[in-house]
């Protein structure tokens, strides 16, 4: 049984199959995520002349700064990874560069205070501005290879997120159950009004940080190529 995701082409083929960390290191994070660059830094090469027949295109600067995050899912006992640089609600990193992806056991987007299911990546609660559940996270294929967690070179062009093997519910029933769990987790943390106030403060803070991030991106694009 599958939850269909929006088709998005992505490949790490240029970087090849890559070890992200040891399995023990991921376990030791105790539910937290490990952030990593999608494309490792390439050695500088002498400039070469290209013409119209050249098929290889240089990566955009934005792609070079793209990141992902991986964590160990205790329920499935498997590593899970998603693209960090493509929040469905704003094209910015979910963690805002502090490598803290979780809140009450759910993936938390700090841009708009949205929440996602760590098992499937589906959006359980949308941005604070709309509260609509929008598109889920783009997943990355990783696997355990010996004692290491490896990012696969080829990533699926169409992203599917399988229902957890321990759960036999229909997709919609599964989502409703996870939304209930999220609501309970947040209610235990504090009163709803306090949560909304906290999320509003977080939203205002992250909007300010988003402007700073965009300014840095613009400055990076303006820098002359070496």
N, C-alpha and C positions, 0 to 999 in steps of 0.2 A: 504494500500500500504506500502511496507516495503523495507528497504535497508538492504540486508543480510550482516552480519558481520562474520568474521572468528570465528569458534567454539573454545571457550576457557572455560574450566570448572573453576568455582569459586563458593565458598560457604562461607557464614559467619555463618553457622549453629552452629559452636562451640561457637561463641560469642552470638548467639541468636539475636532476634529482638532488635534493639538498637536505642535509641533516639540520634540524632546527635546534634540538636539544636532546638530552638523554631523557628516557622515560622517568627515571627517578627524579630528575630535576623538575619535571612537570608535576609529578606527584607531590613533591615538597612544597610547591606553591600553594597547596591547600585550597584549591578551588579558584585561585586567581589565574589571570591570563599572562602569557608571555608574548610580548610584541616583537615583531621581526620585519625587516624590509622584504617586500615581494621580489625586488630585483637587487641583488648584492652589487656593491660598487664595482665598476669595471675599471681595469687599468687604463691609464691615459695612453692614447695612441697618436701617432703622427697624423696630421690632417691629410686626407686623401681626396683627390679630385673625383667628383661624381658627375654623371650625365643623366639625361632623361631616361636611359635604358636601365638605370640602376633600380633594382627591385627592393633592396633592403632599405627600410626607412628608419632613421634614428628615433629612439624613444623620446616621447615628449618629456619635458622636465618634470611635469606632474607625475608621470609614471615612475620616474626615478625616485620620487619621494613617497610612493605608495607603500603602505604597510598592511600586515595582517596580524592576527593574534591567535594563539593556540592555547588550549587548556585541557585538563584531564577531567572527563566526565565520569563522576563516581558511579552513576547509575548504569551506564553502559560499559564502564571500565575501558574506555577507549579515548584517544585524543580527539579533539574536535577543533576545527579552525574556521575562521571567517575572515573576509576582507574588512580591514578596519577603516580604510580610507573612503569607503562608499556608504556612508549612512544613508538610508533610503529617504530621509527627510531633508538632508543637506549634505553636499559633497565634502564633508569634513570628517575627521577621525572621531570615533565614538568616545574615546578616552581623553581627548584633548591633551595628549602627550604626557599623561602621568601613569599610564599602564594599569589603571584601575578600571576594569570593565564590568564589575559585578556589584549589584545592590540586592540584598536579601536573596541571593542565589539566582538572580535573573540578570541577563546582560542588559546593561543600562547605557543608553545614549545620553551623554551629557550636553549635547547640543540642544535638544528639545525635550529632555526628560522622558523619552520613550523607553519601553521595555520589550525585550525579546526572549523567547524561549531558548535556553542554551542547548537543548536536545535537537531542535529542528531549525532554529533561526527565525521562526515565524514571529511576526509583530503581535504582541499581546495587548499593548496599550500604546496608542499613537502619541504624537507630540502634544505638549501641553496646550499649544495654541488651538488645536482642533479636537484632540482626544479620539481621533479616528485611527483604527488599526490599518496601517498601510503595508507596503511591500516589506518582505522580510529581508534578512541579511544574505549576502552572497557568500556561499560556503567555499572552502578550499579543501581539496582532497589531501589528506595526510594519512599515514599508516605507521604502525610499529614495525621496525626492522631491527631485530635483535634487541639491543638495549636502548635504541634510539628512536626518536620520533622524526619521521621524514616527510618533507613536502614533496609531492609528486611533480614531475616535470610537466606532464600533460594534465590540464584541468578541463572538466566537462564544459562544453559550450552552452549546453542547457543545464541549468542547475536544478537538481532534484534533491529533496531532503526526505529520506525515508523515515517512516514512523519508527520510534524506538522499538526494539525487539521485545521489550518487556511490556509493551502496551498494545492491546488489540482493538482499541477504540477506532471509530471512524474519525477522519481528520477534523471535522467540525466539532464533534464531541470532545476530542482531545484538546482542541484549542479552547473550548469553553471551560474545560476542567483546569487547564493551565491558567486561564484568566482568573478563575476562582481562587487558585492557589496564590497568585500574585496579589489579589485583593486582600486575602487573609494575611499574607506576609507584611504588606504595607500597613494594614490596620493594627497589627501587633506592635509595629514600630512606634506609632503615635496616632493620634486622632487624625481623621481625614482632613480636617481643616488645617492642621499643622503640616501635614504632608503637602497639601496644595500650596501653602505658604512657602514651604521649603523648596518645592519644585519651581515656584515662581521666582524665588531669589536665585536659584540655580540657573534658571532660564536667563535672567537678566545678566548674571555673571558670565555665562557662557556666550551670550550674544556679544558682550564686550570683548571676550577672548577671540571670538570668531572674526571680529573686525581686525584685531591684531594679526591673526593668522593670515587673513586675506591680504593685509598690507605686506607681510613678509613674502607671500607668494608673488605679489606684484613686483617687489624689489628683486626677487630671485630671477624673474623673467627679464628684468631690465639689465641684469649683469651681462657684460659682453662675454662671448664664448672664448675659452682659452685656446 
